[in-house]
């Protein structure tokens, strides 16, 4: 199973896309928290 994922470019594209989406969500959450702390 793991060997199949490592050699499949479609799986790598999906993993990369999920990683980008997660990192963007974390980045925007950080910005939101950071901005609300500054306003207090």
Backbone torsions as a table, in degrees:
resi	resn	phi	psi	omega
1	UNK	NA	-53.3	-179.8
2	UNK	-64.1	-37.9	178.9
3	UNK	-63.8	-37.7	178.3
4	UNK	-65.6	-42.4	-179.8
5	UNK	-65.1	-41.2	-176.6
6	UNK	-65.8	-26.5	-177.2
7	UNK	-105.2	10.9	-178.2
8	UNK	-109.9	112.1	-178.9
9	UNK	-63.5	-29.2	178.9
10	UNK	-66.5	-40.6	177.9
11	UNK	-64.9	-41.5	177.9
12	UNK	-61.7	-39.6	178.0
13	UNK	-63.3	-40.8	178.6
14	UNK	-66.2	-43.6	179.3
15	UNK	-63.0	-42.3	179.0
16	UNK	-63.4	-43.9	178.6
17	UNK	-62.3	-43.3	178.3
18	UNK	-64.1	-40.2	178.6
19	UNK	-63.3	-41.5	179.2
20	UNK	-65.3	-43.5	179.5
21	UNK	-62.5	-44.8	179.5
22	UNK	-63.7	-42.0	-179.4
23	UNK	-66.8	-37.3	177.5
24	UNK	-66.1	-40.2	178.0
25	UNK	-62.3	-45.0	179.3
26	UNK	-63.4	-40.2	-179.7
27	UNK	-63.4	-45.6	179.7
28	UNK	-69.2	-34.7	175.5
29	UNK	-63.5	-42.8	177.7
30	UNK	-61.9	-44.7	179.0
31	UNK	-61.4	-42.9	-179.5
32	UNK	-62.4	-47.1	-179.7
33	UNK	-64.6	-43.1	-179.5
34	UNK	-62.2	-43.2	-179.2
35	UNK	-69.1	-37.0	179.5
36	UNK	-70.6	-30.6	176.4
37	UNK	-67.7	-37.3	-178.4
38	UNK	-68.3	-30.9	-176.0
39	UNK	-76.8	-15.8	-177.6
40	UNK	-77.9	NA	NA
